[in-house]
């Protein structure tokens, strides 16, 4: 592997941008200012003209609006809409005012276009230097048609990957950067105005992470419950789903397919339908309380969704009902692949079922399914559906924006959609991402799946 990397490095070295700038001829160096000049000088006219057209388009964009966008991105404007009396018409007119949100969006887009232009400029320099080197060495310099054909042969991966990468940049990376920038502004509802805001640095992070204000206290309370929920929702589903799969897979269990079918019925029904049905059944006047009262088991309705402790336990149990069938199906195939020799050897040594489970089954399952566990844990931290459709984050609000069963993701929804605290919501989103990255990377790098990729011993 090291030799391959060394050879690849030597292959790419002649066409580095740094060498193009320091060792290139006049035409190549002039390409730093006039893109495509080096290609045109070495008879790659169409390729050079394309580089020149890209440069001209970028310069035109920057002159007409790009520079203004960057200026507004730095200052974020500040001119509010004003009411002005028009003497000639005898009416009040309103000035346009600044739309700071658009300033921020256009500024981020301009930075992205500038980054794309830099990438294009580097490609221009490499291409010019490659054409120069090949000409000096007496080698063939590709024509535009030959370069175009390579896009469907040697460079087919570039052709196929360009559309999805472009989509990721436009619809994922750009909105993420826009949201991250929003976390450093005062973009929040003040009165009835959301059009003007400015940069505030790390003030929002101090507000969210501090314990001296309502937002900070709410964040730590919601974070604590989110982690408790994620741990219970992940590992209870995993252990109980595994035990269920082991029971069904036993040699003495008959009609295994029927039992799997029964438990998968809850997964066949759309999740939001199941959750709304369970919410209706668990109300104080719902089916479960009515049946228990009619049977004489209870005298008053149980507060499944109205008491904080009851509500938290309820969402965990309902999530088990939804999640266990999926876990059962995930681990069934893995259980069937555990070598029977291990079990037979353990029984010969006198190991009982509990010892076999903890010494053979569980270690093997954890080795194989650690990435699945990490993914499930991440999904549970962001499990919007179960919490919002079952309890809407209620009851008993924490502070004035979150309820006792709210996770970070449902609290983020309330902050942005209901309260319009967009800057605080952006901070919560960033902190959630950071927490997930740390937990995922630390857990995975310390797991057997990462340390021993060759197999389970």
N, C-alpha and C positions, 0 to 999 in steps of 0.2 A: 504493500500500500504506500509506504514512504517513497519507494522508487518511482511508482506511478505518479505521485504528487510532484516529485522533483522534475520528472520529464514534462509533465503538464505545465509546470511553472516555467521551464526553459522554453517550451513551445510558445507560451504567451508573452515571454519577456521582450522579444524584439519589437512588439507593437504596443508597448506601454505609452501612456500619455506623457509621462515624464521624459521618456526618451524622445518622443516626437517633438517636445518643446526644446530640449537641450541639443539633440543631435540631428534634427530634421533640417532639410534644406530651406531655402527662402520660401518656396511655395508651400511647404508644410507648415512653417511658422506663420505664414500669412493666413493660414486657415484658422488661426486663433481669432482673427478679426473678421475675415471674410470666409464664412463657413463654406466648404465645398471647393475652395480654390485649389487645394492640393490635388483633389480628385480630377478636377477639370484639367489641370496642368499635365496629368498623366493619363489623359484620354478617357477618363470615366466621366463623360460630360453629363449624362442624365443623372447619375448618382450625385455628382457635385451640385447640379442645379436643384435637386431635391433638398439637399442640405441648405443651400442658399435660400430656397423658398421658405424653409422652416425658420431660418434666422430672420428673414424679412417679416414673416407673419408674427413672430414673437416681438420684434421691435415695434411693429405697427400696433400690436395689442398694448404694449407697455406705454407707448406714447399717447394713445387714445384713451385708455382707461386704467392700465396696470399700475402706473405710478400713483395715480389718484387713489386706487384701491389700497395700495400699501400705506399711503399717508393716512387714509381713514382707518386702516387696520391698527396703526400705531396710536392714533388719537381717539378713535371711536366716535368722532363727531362731538356733538353737544348742543346743537341748535334746536331748541324745542319749537313745536308748532305755536304760532302766535296769531292773535286776533287783531286784524288791522282794519281801520275804518276807511272806506273808499269814498272820498268826497264826490267824485263824479257820478258814481252809481247810487250813492246814498245807502250803502249796505256794508255790513262787516264781511271781510274776506279772511281766509285763513292761509297762512304760509305753509309750505310743504313740511318744513322741519326735517330733521335728520332721522333716518331709519338705521339705528345703530346695529340692529341684528343683521341687516343686509351688508353693512360695512364689514362686520366680522366675517360673514360668509364669503363675500367677494374677496376679502383679504386672504383668507385661508386658501381659496381656490387659486388666487394669484401666486401664492407661495408654492402650491403644488405645480402649477404650470412652469414656474421658474425652475423648480427641481427637475421637471421633465426636460426643459430646455438644456439644463446642465448635462443631463444624461446624453442628450442628442449631440451636444458640443463635444463631449468625450468620444462618442462614437465617430464623429467627424474627424477628430484628431487621429484616432487609431487607424481609420480607413485611409487618411492621407499618408500617414507614415508607412502603412503596409504597402500602398501603391508605390511609394518612393523606393522602399527596400527591394521590392520585387523587380522594379525596373533596373535598379543598380546591379542586381544579381543576374539579370538576363532572364528572369522567370516570366511566365505568362501573367498578365494583369487581366483579371476578369472583366468582361463587359457587363452592362446592366442586365442583359438577358441571362447571362450565366449566373449572376448574383440572384436574379429572380428565380431561376430554376433551383438553386440551392435551398431556397425557402421551402421547397416541397421535397427535398431530398436530405442533404446533410443537416440542414437547419430546420427540419420539419417541426422539431419540438418548440422552436420559437414561434412558428406560425400557429401551432395549435394552442400554445399557452398564452399568447398575447390577448385574445378576447377575454378569457376568464380573469387574467391578471388585471386587465383594464376595468372589468366589472367590479373586482374587489377594491381597487383603488377608488373608484367613483362612488360605489354604494356602501362600502364598509370603512375603508381607511379615512376618506375625507370626512364623513359624518363623525367618526370617532375623534379625529383631531379637532373638529368644530366643537364637539361636546367638551373635550379637554380644555380648550380655550375658554369655554363658557364658565368653567369652574374658577377661573381667575378674574371674573368680572362681577359686577353688581346686578346682573340680569335677574331681577326678581320683581314680582308685582308690588309696586308702591302706589297705593291709591288705585287708580284705574289706568295707569300708564305703564307700558312695557317697552316703549319705543326708544328710550334713552337709558344708557348705562355706560359704565367706564371700567377701566382696569383697577382691580383692588389687590393684586398680588396674592399672598397666601392667607388673606383675611378669612376667606370662606373655610379653608382647612382648619384654621384655628377655632372657628366657630363650631364646626362639626366635631372636632376632636376634644374640645374643651369641656370641662364639667361645670363651668360656672354659668351656663345658659341652658335654656330649655332644649334647643336643638342638640347640643352636645350630650345632655343627659338622655335624651331620646335615642340618639345614635348608639350609645353604649348599651342601653337596655335592649334595643332591637337586635344589635349585634350578638349579645349574649344568647338571646332566645334563638336567633338564626343558627348559631353553632350547635346549640343543644338539639334543635329540631333536625339539623342535617345529620348529626351523629346517630340519633335514634332512628330517623327515617331510613338511613343507609344501612346500618348494621343489623337492626331488627329485621328489615326486609331480607337482607342477605342470609342471616343465620336461619330464620324461619323458612325462607324459600328453599334453602339447602336441605334442611331437615325434611321438609315436605317431599322434595325430590328424592332423597335417600329412602324414605318410607315407600314411595311409589315404585322405586326401582328395585326394591328387595325381591329376591327370588320367590318368596312366599306370597307376594301381593299379586292378586289376579286382576284381570281386565285393566291393565295399566292404562291403556288408551282412554278408557271411559273416565277414570279418575282425572287424568290430565285434561280431558275435555270439560269436566265439571268445573275445575278450578280456572280454566281459561275463559269461561263464560263472562266473568267480570271484565276481562281485558277486551273481549269482543265488543262490548258496549262502549260507545264514545265516552271518554273520561268526563267531559263537561256535563253530559247527561247524568252519569252516575253521581257526580258530586252535587248537582242541583237536586237530584232525587233524595240523596242522603241528607242534604240540608233541610229539605221539607220534612223528612221523617224524624229528624232530631230536634225539631222545635218543641217548645213547651206544650203546644197543642198538636204536636205531630203524632204520627202513627205509633212510634215506639212508646212514648209516654202514655198515650191513651190505652194501649194494650196492657202495659204494666199496671196502670191504675185499675183497669177493669178486672185484672186478675187478682187484685188485692195485694200485690207485691209492694207497691209504694202508695203513700197517701197524697203526695204532692208531686208535681212534675219535676223531673231531674233537669238541672240547668246545663245541658250538654253544650250549648253555645252561648249562654249568658254569663256564666261564671268563669273567671280567668283560668283557674286551674283545670276545671272540667273541659273548657274549650281547648286548651293545649293538649290534654290527654286525648280528647276526641279526634283532633286533626291527625295525631300520630297513629291512632288505631284505624281511622278511615284510610289513611295512606297505606297501612299494611294490607288492608283488604284489596286495595288497587294494585299495590306493587309486588306482593308475594308471587302471584302467577307469572309475572314477567321474569322474576329471579329464578323461579322454578324451571322455566323453559331455558333460561340461559345456562344453568349449571347442569341440566340433565345430560347433555352431550358430553360434558367434561367428566362427570361421574362415571359414565360408561367407558371412558378411556383410561381410567386408573387401572394399572395392571392387577389382575386377580392374584398374581403370585405374592404381592405384598400382603394382601389380606390373609391368604392361606398361611404364609409364614408367620404372621402375627398370631393367628389362632393356634398354630402349633406351639408357639412360645407361651401360650396361656393368656393372651391379651383378651380382655372383654370388649364389648361394643363401645363403651365410653373411651377406653384407651385407644382403640383403633381409630375412632373419630378424631381425637385430638393429636394423635401421632402420625396418622397417614392421610385421612380424608381432608381435614382442615388445612394442614400445611400444603398439600398438593393444590387444593382449590385456591388458596391465597396466592400461591406462586403463579397460577395461570390467570387468575381473575383480578389481580391488583389494578391493572389499567381500567378494568370495568368498574371496580369499586371507586376509583378516583373520579371517573366520569359520572358515576351515580351520585357521589358526594357533591360534586360541582352542580349537577342538575338539581339536587335537593335544595342547595342554597338559593338557587334561582327558580325554585318551584312556585311559580306564580299561581297556577291553576288551582291547586289543592287549597291553598290558603284563601285566595280571593273569592273563589266560587263557594267555598264552604262557610267561611266566617266573615269575609271582607276585612279581615284584620281585627275585628272586634273580639271581645268586649273591652270596656273600661279603657279609654284612651290613655296612652303614655304621652304626657305633655299635651299637645293639642293637635298633633299631626299623625300619630300612630296609635294602633291598638295593641292589646296584649299578645295577639297571635300574628301580628305583622312581621314579615321577614324584611330584609333589606330591600328586596326587589319590589314587594308590595308597598313598602313605605316610600320608595323612590317613585312609584306610580302616583301615590297620593300627593307627594311633594310637587311633582311637575304638572299633573293633570288637574288635581283638585285645588291645591294651594298656589300653584304657579311660582314656586320657589325654584326656578330653573338652575340658578347657580349652586344652591345647596344640593339639588338633585344630581347635578354633574359631579360634585365632590363625592357624594355617596356612591355613585356609579364607579368612579375611579378607585375609591377605597375598596369596594367589593371586588373589583378586578384584581387589585394588589393582593388581597387576602386569598383569593382563589389561586393565583399564580404561586404564592409562597407555599400554601398547603399542598398543591398538586406537585410542584417540583421537589419539595423536601420529601414528601411521602414516596414518590416514585423513585427518586435517586437512592433511597434507603431500603428499597424493596428487593426481594430476590429476583423479580422479573427483570430488574435493571442490572443488578450485580452479576447474575448468572444467567445470561441469555441462552446458553447452550442447552440447558435442560434441567430437569428436576432430579435430584439424587436423594 
